């Protein structure tokens, strides 16, 4: 049996058959390209041999761990993608300067853990938003809840900004990602948090203790 046929049978076994609108081989091709890019980044080289080995390794990964069914309803919007990339690079530069200053100043930073409930309802958008937040220095995804679309984020310095302001930045990043992928359910207006959108576990513990004291 050929590797392609084996991959197809294995995917059908896991996914339970093809679902209309699931994108067919499109998610596999996109995932293959992304895995090769990660492989090239790990090796720090774009030589032909690295790309070929990356293709083989990525194909083996997809063969052993086939993707679950995912409705692929997005498309790339060129201009909004440029806006997304430009704003992301700007955030990385600004955050890098701020983290560098935290390392130089004598006072220690005040870390905080907060949760942000995303506005969308897509595994892909949630994953891309979490990745974008983690790649910006000073913030790291601790947990991602696919059922409630909630990201638990560790913020390095909570003294410089409130957690509500940070949550709004995360939602704005999510909105830019959705716009770049052509999500028709979102517009250009500023995002509004969902109920319980931004919450601080420390504040919740304080409120619970206050209630117990009363």
QUIJOMO-V451970 format. One record per helix or strand. SS is the DSSP state (H for helix, E for strand). FROM is the first residue (numbers start at 1). LEN is the number of residues. If there is no record, write none. Layout:
BEGIN
{{SS:FROM:LEN} {SS:FROM:LEN}}
END
This chain:
BEGIN
{{H:3:13} {H:26:18} {H:48:17} {H:78:27} {E:112:6} {H:123:13} {E:139:7} {E:150:6} {H:163:18} {E:198:3} {H:201:13}}
END
